[in-house]
Amino acid sequence: MINFAKNRGNEENKTQKEPKNPKQSINGERKIKLSKHMIQRIVSWAIISLILLSIFFNVVFFSKYHNISNDVQVQKEEIEQELNKVEENKAYSSDKVIHFTKEFLREYISISEDDETRNSQAQLLETYFYDGFDVNTLYNVNDFNGSRTLKSIEYVEKSVDEKNIIDVVFEITYDLTSIENFSDEEKTQLESEIRAEVKKDDDIKDKKVDEEVAKRMKKEEEERTSTDEHTTMIKVPIMAKNKGYAVIEKPKEIDTKLVADVSEDDVTEREYKGEELTQSDISEFKTTLNDFFTAYGKDNENVRLISNFDGGIGEKELVEFNVLKAFSFNEKDQSKITAVVDVKYQDENTNLITTNNYTVTLLYYDDRYIVDNIE
């Protein structure tokens, strides 16, 4: 009975519920059917897009890589240029260029009397110039009968211009030997005259005639040979390259005036500190100077007794000395004197007398003067 009532109540409740609305479709939602052809087109375009995107990124990457590589190469070249400049600056300032020029001038000045030796000298000269330089333009020796021999070579100066061309100047002294050749006719006639004289000489045996004729002919040729000494200054233009050097122009003789015209009024005197002494003051240490210069000239043991020196110049006899001026001053609580002295020495071997100018510093120590320095 109870169950029946429950069921009835449930049915009433169901009848009282609002009726359900029918299902409605949502606007905009629809099923699209894709054809096989459409799918292929989408996949193809997707692959093409990936390929194009890959190419684009590769182009961007290689472009950046190329730019970075170029920047690195530029920086590398700049560094190499700076290093080359450093090396070139070293080459410009190095004294090696002086040695190079000196060796070049030894070959340039020397001209042999022998044609074969001249050819070898020309080949050696080529190694000092830049590639392509014609050494035959340096001088023409075709009509030169003789030789040129280097005697001395002295370095004078070196300069570098704004184009980094190095000009090196040397003073050169050389002997120029000229040989007056006989003509064929003169040579034949002279040889005939000499042979006649030799045959008249009873002391010369017949088998020695040819030898004597050759000896006298050589003597005649030597008498026609003259040698003159020449001194000049030569400037050599040089370029530094690859840690080495090359001569880039023909050497030139120059007139470098080293002796200046200086009047007595132009002369600048040295300045000495301290108070200038009178002749009366100077006489107090003249004995010390006399003993010192005597020992200094002979280089004997007395030098060490009256000075701070272990020896002197040797083999010189003191003739006289003259104190031109002297100054007194204090240094580190010590009384000192600077004396300018002309000293005449006579060489013991040649008797030659020379005058030397010395600046002597004397120190007053233990109630006496000793020589502290000499210049």
Secondary structure, DSSP 8 states (H G I E B T S, - for coil): -HHHHHHHHHHHHHHHS---------TT-------HHHHHHHHHHHHHHHHHHHHHHHHHHHHHHHHHHHHHHHHHHHHHHHHHHHHHHHHHHSTHHHHHHHHHHHHHH-B-SSHHHHHHHHHHHHTTB-TT--GGGT---TT--EEEEEEEEEEEEEEE-TT--EEEEEEEEEEEEEE----HHHHHHHHHHHHHHHHH-TTS-GGGHHHHHHHHHHHHHHHTEEEEEEEEEEEEEEEEETTEEEE-S--EEE---------GGG-------SEE--HHHHTTSHHHHHHHHHHHHHT-THHHHHBS-S----SEEEEEEEEEEEEEEEETTEEEEEEEEEEEEEETTT--EEEEEEEEEEEEETTEEEEEEE-
